[in-house]
Amino acid sequence: MVVRDQPWLFLHPKKKGGEAVKKRKKIDHLSTLCVGLDIGSRKNFITAMNFDSERLIDMQSVPNAASGVEQLEAMILAVLAVHAEFRYVLIAMESTSFYGVHVANYLSTSDALKPYHAEVFCLNPKEVANYKKSFAGIGKNDGIDSFVVADFIRVGRISIEPWRGAQYLALQRLTRQRKHISECIAREKNYALNNIFLKFSQFALLDGADTLLSNKFGSTAEAILTEFKTTEEIVNTPLEDLVTFISDHGRGRFAEPEEIARLLQKAARDSYRLDKSLYEPITTSISCSFNCIRANEKQLKALDKAIAELIAGLNPTEYQILRSIPGIGPVYAAGILAEMGSVRCFPDNNSLARYSGIVWKDNDSGEFEAEDRPMNKAGNRYLRYYLIQAAGSVAQYCPEYAVFYQKKYAEVPKHQHKRALALTARKLIRLIFGLLDKNQLYSPAKSK
């Protein structure tokens, strides 16, 4: 791990040659100004203190605007001007969606604070809330969290990387937007299936690798569900016309369109019948869902293109290392790097796993060992999403991970897929950390 020249930072224990390295760098608390911010939509509160808990700025408020962040900077500089003993400034705030982005960007790039090696941290709100419980009877009022955050810094509880600035923020906005669009598509498909079952109950049960029915949201399936108003129309359509309809919309991709047409008519005959007044509204709803899905899929392609263009100029070495792993493409590599930053910020793969929230809580008591251990999802949910998605893809392309997934899948009678995928993601974290830490490309022989 690369250690920056800052006396407040200490080395985390790290395995090296089979032994834990327990040496810690000397901490010079007396030369560090601890600044806590409580970010709100309209107002921001600031508390600054030294190592002796003396409040040098006590819960003062400023507007959450450009003028307000300039006031924050001026307050910090005023304290530094009076107290010459401070050589370092640590600023922290709770991660509050987008409300603190401008504040973090401004203070982390402030020229006036650069001589003091100022660094800004966005803390996990759960960590701050748990730390706040250690203050008996602290109560709740405006700005009190700024004091808690400042004290959180003072006692040396920060274990995350600093704010990385606009470059990674730009990539994060794209990768997080992609996650949002993907979730929108999944929700819309689930919603559409409800209406599809009402209109054509046996359609969802049809299957076959070489039929239009293997993809319930393909263009041919869409045509069948929207152009035929009722299942009776499918049943009454001559077989030859139905074969032509399937061939035309499938653009000749189906090997046996006649067999597909027979399966479709049989499914239509076996489906429930609706009142005639319901078919038109349900068909319109299905059509709207398909339009939403197509629009979001178009946006997904545009995002994938933008992500691939942006990531190429950020961290080409680590990007190429991730791309060398079978199953990890430009989007997954970009999503992981956008949320993880540099691997040098983590002492070992366990630390990276905790940061992503892919760790499990102990649920034991005495000699009892519980079989159910819930995942501790207190980490970065976006990094967790991309690691788990990447794990599923790697398991399809890498035999070692496919075997591992199947082994974990067969170990339990319930939640098989989720459990196996999460454990495969944990295994992938070890691989990613090892490759990035050693600056090596993936090799099947070295991955074992």
C-alpha positions as CSV (number, residue, x, y, z in Angstrom):
1,M,0.0,0.0,0.0
2,V,1.3,3.5,-0.8
3,V,1.5,5.6,2.3
4,R,1.1,9.3,1.8
5,D,3.3,11.7,3.7
6,Q,0.7,12.6,6.3
7,P,1.3,12.0,10.0
8,W,-2.3,11.3,10.8
9,L,-2.5,8.3,8.4
10,F,-1.5,4.9,9.7
11,L,-0.9,1.6,8.0
12,H,-3.6,-1.0,8.2
13,P,-2.4,-4.5,9.1
14,K,-1.7,-6.4,5.9
15,K,-0.6,-9.9,5.2
16,K,2.9,-10.1,3.8
17,G,4.8,-13.3,3.5
18,G,2.3,-15.0,5.7
19,E,2.8,-12.6,8.6
20,A,0.7,-9.6,9.5
21,V,2.5,-6.3,9.3
22,K,1.6,-4.5,12.5
23,K,3.8,-1.4,12.3
24,R,1.9,1.8,12.4
25,K,3.1,5.2,11.4
26,K,3.3,7.7,14.2
27,I,0.2,9.8,14.5
28,D,0.6,13.5,15.1
29,H,-2.9,14.4,16.2
30,L,-1.8,17.8,17.6
31,S,-1.0,19.2,14.1
32,T,-4.4,18.2,12.6
33,L,-7.5,20.3,12.4
34,C,-10.6,18.2,12.4
35,V,-13.5,19.7,10.5
36,G,-17.0,18.1,10.5
37,L,-19.8,19.2,8.2
38,D,-23.5,18.5,8.4
39,I,-24.9,18.8,4.9
40,G,-28.5,19.8,4.3
41,S,-30.5,20.8,1.2
42,R,-30.7,24.5,2.4
43,K,-28.1,24.9,5.1
44,N,-24.7,23.4,6.0
45,F,-23.3,23.3,9.5
46,I,-19.6,23.3,10.4
47,T,-17.7,22.3,13.6
48,A,-13.9,22.4,13.9
49,M,-11.9,21.1,16.8
50,N,-8.4,20.1,17.8
51,F,-7.2,16.9,19.4
52,D,-8.2,18.1,22.9
53,S,-11.9,18.4,21.8
54,E,-11.7,22.2,21.9
55,R,-14.3,23.6,19.5
56,L,-12.7,26.2,17.4
57,I,-15.8,26.6,15.2
58,D,-19.0,25.5,17.0
59,M,-21.9,24.4,14.8
60,Q,-22.1,27.5,12.7
61,S,-24.4,27.5,9.6
62,V,-24.0,28.7,6.1
63,P,-26.3,28.4,3.1
64,N,-25.8,25.4,0.8
65,A,-24.8,27.6,-2.1
66,A,-21.7,28.8,-3.8
67,S,-21.4,31.7,-1.4
68,G,-21.9,29.3,1.5
69,V,-19.0,27.0,0.6
70,E,-16.8,30.1,0.3
71,Q,-17.8,31.0,3.8
72,L,-16.8,27.5,5.0
73,E,-13.4,27.9,3.4
74,A,-12.9,31.4,5.0
75,M,-13.9,30.0,8.5
76,I,-11.3,27.2,8.2
77,L,-8.6,29.6,7.0
78,A,-9.4,32.0,9.8
79,V,-8.8,29.2,12.4
80,L,-5.6,28.2,10.6
81,A,-4.3,31.8,10.7
82,V,-4.8,32.0,14.4
83,H,-3.5,28.5,15.3
84,A,-0.1,28.1,13.8
85,E,0.3,24.5,15.2
86,F,-2.0,23.1,12.5
87,R,-0.3,21.7,9.5
88,Y,-3.0,19.4,8.2
89,V,-6.7,19.7,7.7
90,L,-9.2,16.8,7.5
91,I,-12.7,17.6,6.4
92,A,-15.5,15.0,6.6
93,M,-19.2,14.9,5.9
94,E,-21.9,12.2,5.7
95,S,-22.6,10.9,2.2
96,T,-25.9,12.6,1.5
97,S,-26.6,11.9,-2.1
98,F,-25.9,14.9,-4.3
99,Y,-26.3,17.7,-1.6
100,G,-22.6,17.5,-0.6
101,V,-21.0,17.0,-4.1
102,H,-20.3,20.7,-4.7
103,V,-19.0,21.2,-1.2
104,A,-16.6,18.3,-1.5
105,N,-15.4,19.3,-4.9
106,Y,-14.7,22.9,-3.8
107,L,-12.9,22.1,-0.6
108,S,-10.9,19.3,-2.0
109,T,-9.5,21.5,-4.8
110,S,-9.1,24.7,-2.8
111,D,-5.8,26.4,-3.5
112,A,-5.9,28.2,-0.2
113,L,-6.1,24.9,1.7
114,K,-3.5,23.0,-0.3
115,P,-0.6,24.1,1.9
116,Y,-2.4,22.2,4.7
117,H,-2.7,18.9,2.7
118,A,-6.5,19.2,3.1
119,E,-8.5,16.1,2.3
120,V,-12.2,15.6,2.2
121,F,-14.0,12.4,3.2
122,C,-17.6,11.3,2.6
123,L,-18.6,9.0,5.4
124,N,-21.1,6.2,5.6
125,P,-24.1,7.6,7.5
126,K,-24.5,4.2,9.3
127,E,-21.0,4.5,10.8
128,V,-21.6,8.0,12.0
129,A,-25.0,7.0,13.4
130,N,-23.5,4.2,15.4
131,Y,-20.7,6.4,16.6
132,K,-23.2,9.0,17.7
133,K,-24.8,6.4,20.0
134,S,-21.6,6.5,22.2
135,F,-22.6,10.1,23.3
136,A,-25.1,9.6,26.1
137,G,-28.0,12.1,25.9
138,I,-26.6,14.1,23.0
139,G,-30.1,14.9,21.7
140,K,-31.0,16.1,18.3
141,N,-30.7,19.6,16.9
142,D,-29.5,21.4,13.9
143,G,-25.8,21.0,13.3
144,I,-25.2,18.4,16.0
145,D,-24.0,16.0,13.4
146,S,-21.2,18.3,12.4
147,F,-19.8,17.9,16.0
148,V,-20.2,14.1,15.8
149,V,-18.4,14.0,12.5
150,A,-15.6,16.2,13.7
151,D,-15.1,14.0,16.7
152,F,-15.2,10.9,14.5
153,I,-12.2,12.4,12.7
154,R,-10.5,13.3,16.0
155,V,-10.5,9.8,17.3
156,G,-9.1,8.4,14.1
157,R,-12.1,6.4,12.9
158,I,-11.7,7.3,9.2
159,S,-10.7,4.3,7.1
160,I,-11.9,5.2,3.6
161,E,-10.2,7.0,0.7
162,P,-10.5,10.8,0.2
163,W,-12.8,12.5,-2.2
164,R,-11.3,11.9,-5.7
165,G,-12.6,14.9,-7.6
166,A,-14.5,15.5,-10.8
167,Q,-12.9,12.9,-13.1
168,Y,-14.2,9.9,-11.1
169,L,-17.4,11.8,-10.4
170,A,-18.1,12.1,-14.1
171,L,-17.6,8.3,-14.5
172,Q,-19.8,7.6,-11.5
173,R,-22.7,9.6,-12.9
174,L,-22.6,7.5,-16.0
175,T,-22.2,4.1,-14.3
176,R,-24.8,4.9,-11.7
177,Q,-27.2,6.1,-14.4
178,R,-26.7,2.9,-16.2
179,K,-27.6,0.9,-13.1
180,H,-30.7,3.1,-12.7
181,I,-31.7,2.4,-16.3
182,S,-31.1,-1.3,-16.0
183,E,-33.3,-1.4,-12.9
184,C,-36.0,0.5,-14.8
185,I,-36.0,-2.1,-17.6
186,A,-36.2,-4.9,-15.1
187,R,-39.1,-3.3,-13.3
188,E,-41.0,-2.6,-16.5
189,K,-40.5,-6.2,-17.7
190,N,-41.9,-7.5,-14.4
191,Y,-44.8,-5.2,-14.7
192,A,-45.5,-6.1,-18.3
193,L,-45.5,-9.8,-17.5
194,N,-48.6,-9.2,-15.3
195,N,-50.5,-7.8,-18.2
196,I,-49.2,-10.5,-20.5
197,F,-50.5,-13.2,-18.2
198,L,-53.9,-11.6,-18.2
199,K,-54.1,-11.4,-21.9
200,F,-52.2,-14.6,-22.9
201,S,-51.8,-16.8,-19.8
202,Q,-50.0,-19.6,-21.5
203,F,-47.5,-17.4,-23.4
204,A,-45.1,-17.1,-20.4
205,L,-45.0,-20.9,-20.1
206,L,-43.8,-21.5,-23.6
207,D,-40.1,-22.2,-24.0
208,G,-37.6,-23.4,-26.5
209,A,-34.1,-22.3,-27.4
210,D,-34.9,-22.0,-31.1
211,T,-38.2,-20.2,-30.9
212,L,-39.4,-16.6,-30.5
213,L,-40.7,-17.7,-27.2
214,S,-37.3,-18.1,-25.6
215,N,-37.2,-14.3,-25.5
216,K,-40.5,-13.0,-24.2
217,F,-39.5,-9.4,-25.0
218,G,-38.1,-9.8,-28.5
219,S,-39.5,-8.0,-31.5
220,T,-41.5,-11.0,-32.7
221,A,-43.0,-11.6,-29.3
222,E,-43.9,-7.9,-29.1
223,A,-45.7,-8.2,-32.5
224,I,-47.7,-11.2,-31.4
225,L,-48.7,-9.6,-28.1
226,T,-49.7,-6.2,-29.6
227,E,-50.9,-6.8,-33.1
228,F,-53.3,-9.7,-32.2
229,K,-55.9,-8.1,-30.0
230,T,-57.2,-11.4,-28.6
231,T,-56.1,-15.0,-28.3
232,E,-59.1,-16.0,-30.4
233,E,-57.5,-14.1,-33.3
234,I,-54.4,-16.3,-33.0
235,V,-56.4,-19.4,-32.9
236,N,-58.5,-18.4,-35.9
237,T,-55.7,-17.2,-38.0
238,P,-54.8,-19.8,-40.8
239,L,-51.6,-21.6,-40.0
240,E,-50.0,-20.5,-43.3
241,D,-50.7,-16.8,-42.5
242,L,-49.3,-17.2,-38.9
243,V,-46.1,-18.9,-40.3
244,T,-45.7,-15.9,-42.7
245,F,-46.3,-13.5,-39.8
246,I,-43.6,-15.2,-37.7
247,S,-41.1,-15.4,-40.5
248,D,-41.5,-11.7,-41.5
249,H,-41.2,-10.4,-37.9
250,G,-38.4,-12.8,-37.2
251,R,-36.5,-11.8,-40.3
252,G,-35.9,-15.4,-41.2
253,R,-34.0,-16.2,-38.0
254,F,-36.3,-19.1,-37.0
255,A,-35.4,-22.5,-38.3
256,E,-38.9,-24.0,-37.9
257,P,-41.5,-21.2,-38.1
258,E,-44.3,-23.8,-38.7
259,E,-43.6,-25.6,-35.5
260,I,-43.6,-22.3,-33.7
261,A,-46.9,-21.4,-35.2
262,R,-48.5,-24.6,-34.0
263,L,-47.1,-24.1,-30.4
264,L,-48.5,-20.6,-30.4
265,Q,-52.0,-21.7,-31.5
266,K,-52.0,-24.5,-28.9
267,A,-51.0,-22.0,-26.2
268,A,-53.7,-19.6,-27.3
269,R,-56.4,-22.3,-27.1
270,D,-55.2,-23.3,-23.6
271,S,-55.2,-19.7,-22.3
272,Y,-57.9,-18.2,-20.2
273,R,-60.5,-16.1,-22.0
274,L,-61.2,-12.5,-21.0
275,D,-64.2,-10.3,-21.3
276,K,-63.9,-8.6,-24.7
277,S,-63.9,-5.1,-23.1
278,L,-60.6,-6.0,-21.4
279,Y,-58.5,-6.9,-24.4
280,E,-58.1,-3.4,-25.8
281,P,-56.9,-1.7,-22.5
282,I,-54.6,-4.6,-21.7
283,T,-53.1,-4.6,-25.2
284,T,-52.5,-0.8,-24.9
285,S,-50.8,-1.3,-21.5
286,I,-48.5,-4.0,-23.0
287,S,-47.7,-1.8,-25.9
288,C,-46.7,1.0,-23.5
289,S,-44.5,-1.3,-21.6
290,F,-42.7,-2.4,-24.7
291,N,-42.2,1.2,-25.8
292,C,-40.7,2.0,-22.3
293,I,-38.4,-1.0,-22.6
294,R,-37.2,-0.1,-26.1
295,A,-36.6,3.5,-25.1
296,N,-34.5,2.5,-22.0
297,E,-32.6,-0.1,-24.0
298,K,-31.7,2.7,-26.5
299,Q,-30.4,4.9,-23.6
300,L,-28.5,1.9,-22.2
301,K,-26.5,1.6,-25.5
302,A,-25.8,5.4,-25.5
303,L,-24.5,5.1,-21.9
304,D,-22.4,2.1,-22.7
305,K,-20.7,4.1,-25.5
306,A,-20.2,7.1,-23.3
307,I,-18.7,5.0,-20.5
308,A,-16.3,3.3,-22.9
309,E,-15.1,6.6,-24.2
310,L,-14.6,8.2,-20.7
311,I,-12.9,5.3,-19.0
312,A,-10.1,5.0,-21.6
313,G,-8.6,8.3,-20.4
314,L,-8.9,7.8,-16.6
315,N,-6.9,4.8,-15.5
316,P,-5.8,2.8,-18.6
317,T,-3.6,0.3,-16.7
318,E,-6.1,-0.8,-14.1
319,Y,-8.8,-0.7,-16.8
320,Q,-6.9,-3.1,-19.0
321,I,-6.2,-5.4,-16.1
322,L,-9.9,-5.7,-15.3
323,R,-10.7,-6.2,-19.0
324,S,-8.3,-9.1,-19.2
325,I,-10.6,-11.1,-16.8
326,P,-13.0,-13.2,-19.0
327,G,-16.5,-11.9,-18.7
328,I,-15.6,-8.3,-17.6
329,G,-16.3,-5.9,-20.4
330,P,-16.0,-2.1,-20.6
331,V,-19.1,-1.3,-18.6
332,Y,-18.4,-3.7,-15.6
333,A,-14.7,-2.6,-15.5
334,A,-15.8,1.1,-15.6
335,G,-18.4,0.6,-12.9
336,I,-15.9,-1.2,-10.6
337,L,-13.2,1.5,-11.1
338,A,-15.6,4.4,-10.7
339,E,-16.7,3.2,-7.3
340,M,-13.4,1.6,-6.1
341,G,-10.9,4.2,-7.3
342,S,-7.4,3.0,-6.9
343,V,-6.7,-0.3,-5.3
344,R,-3.8,1.3,-3.4
345,C,-6.4,2.8,-1.1
346,F,-7.1,-0.7,0.3
347,P,-4.6,-2.7,2.4
348,D,-6.0,-6.1,1.4
349,N,-8.9,-7.8,-0.3
350,N,-10.9,-8.1,2.9
351,S,-10.9,-4.3,3.2
352,L,-12.2,-4.0,-0.4
353,A,-14.9,-6.6,0.4
354,R,-16.0,-4.6,3.5
355,Y,-16.1,-1.4,1.4
356,S,-18.4,-3.0,-1.1
357,G,-20.5,-4.7,1.6
358,I,-19.9,-8.2,0.4
359,V,-19.2,-9.6,3.8
360,W,-21.3,-11.6,6.2
361,K,-22.4,-11.0,9.8
362,D,-21.6,-13.6,12.5
363,N,-24.7,-15.2,13.9
364,D,-23.2,-17.5,16.4
365,S,-23.7,-18.0,20.1
366,G,-21.7,-20.3,22.3
367,E,-21.4,-23.6,20.5
368,F,-24.3,-22.8,18.2
369,E,-23.2,-21.9,14.6
370,A,-26.0,-20.5,12.5
371,E,-26.4,-21.6,8.9
372,D,-28.1,-18.4,7.9
373,R,-25.6,-15.4,7.9
374,P,-27.0,-12.3,6.3
375,M,-24.8,-10.2,4.1
376,N,-23.7,-6.9,5.7
377,K,-24.8,-4.4,3.0
378,A,-23.4,-1.4,4.8
379,G,-20.8,-0.7,2.0
380,N,-20.9,1.0,-1.4
381,R,-24.1,-0.4,-3.0
382,Y,-23.0,0.6,-6.5
383,L,-19.7,-1.2,-6.2
384,R,-21.5,-4.2,-4.8
385,Y,-23.9,-4.2,-7.7
386,Y,-21.1,-4.1,-10.4
387,L,-19.1,-6.8,-8.6
388,I,-22.0,-9.1,-8.3
389,Q,-23.1,-8.5,-11.9
390,A,-19.5,-9.0,-13.1
391,A,-19.3,-12.3,-11.0
392,G,-22.3,-13.6,-12.9
393,S,-20.7,-12.8,-16.2
394,V,-17.3,-14.2,-15.2
395,A,-18.9,-17.5,-14.2
396,Q,-20.2,-17.9,-17.7
397,Y,-16.8,-17.4,-19.3
398,C,-14.3,-18.8,-16.8
399,P,-14.6,-22.6,-16.0
400,E,-13.0,-22.2,-12.6
401,Y,-15.7,-19.7,-11.5
402,A,-18.5,-21.7,-13.2
403,V,-17.5,-24.8,-11.1
404,F,-17.3,-22.6,-7.9
405,Y,-20.7,-21.2,-8.6
406,Q,-22.3,-24.6,-9.2
407,K,-20.7,-25.9,-6.0
408,K,-22.1,-23.1,-3.9
409,Y,-25.5,-23.4,-5.6
410,A,-25.8,-27.1,-4.6
411,E,-24.8,-26.5,-1.0
412,V,-28.2,-25.1,0.2
413,P,-31.9,-25.7,-0.5
414,K,-33.0,-22.1,-0.7
415,H,-31.7,-18.8,-2.0
416,Q,-29.3,-20.8,-4.1
417,H,-28.7,-18.3,-6.9
418,K,-28.3,-15.2,-4.7
419,R,-26.0,-17.0,-2.3
420,A,-23.8,-18.6,-5.0
421,L,-23.6,-15.3,-6.9
422,A,-22.5,-13.4,-3.8
423,L,-19.9,-16.0,-2.8
424,T,-18.6,-15.9,-6.4
425,A,-18.4,-12.1,-6.2
426,R,-16.3,-12.5,-3.0
427,K,-14.0,-14.9,-4.8
428,L,-13.8,-12.4,-7.7
429,I,-12.8,-9.6,-5.3
430,R,-9.7,-11.7,-4.3
431,L,-8.8,-12.0,-7.9
432,I,-9.3,-8.4,-8.7
433,F,-7.3,-7.2,-5.7
434,G,-4.5,-9.6,-6.5
435,L,-4.2,-8.6,-10.1
436,L,-4.4,-4.8,-9.5
437,D,-2.1,-5.0,-6.5
438,K,0.6,-6.8,-8.5
439,N,-0.2,-4.9,-11.7
440,Q,-0.7,-8.1,-13.7
441,L,-3.0,-9.2,-16.4
442,Y,-5.3,-12.2,-15.9
443,S,-3.8,-15.6,-16.5
444,P,-5.9,-18.8,-16.0
445,A,-2.8,-20.6,-14.5
446,K,-2.2,-17.8,-11.9
447,S,-5.8,-17.4,-10.9
448,K,-6.0,-20.7,-9.1
